[in-house]
């Protein structure tokens, strides 16, 4: 088992190498606008999961996934040339659900804001059911002892 810090460094290096290679371009017309979001390396440094997002339609995402799968061998050899490890980790490209997750979170936040506005509107003319401050305070004890 390798040092976790070494695995993180290797993951950062793989992310940099793959992103640079994709920025130079592949000879595959199916490849769209791909962004490498994260890389995770297993503890034994044998396997790297590369997370990516693609800007565009579903067809462009599918085409980019196929292009990355076809270019995995070339990208792995590029990684092997640029890292200092005895073995080059195998690469697996995984579409990152980051855009869908963030859109879902934005919808949840909008719903929460709408509910907060409803509660604020309902409480605008509300009055207390009892005293405004029903809790007993220390200075109240002194007043009742004197009486």
PEZIDA-V811469 format. One line per field, one symbol per residue. burial: # if it has 24 or more other C-alpha atoms within 12 Angstrom, else .. A space follows every 50 residues. Layout:
# PEZIDA-V811469
burial: ???
This chain:
# PEZIDA-V811469
burial: ......#..##########.##...#...#############..##.### ####......#.###.##..##..##.###..#....#########.... ...............................................
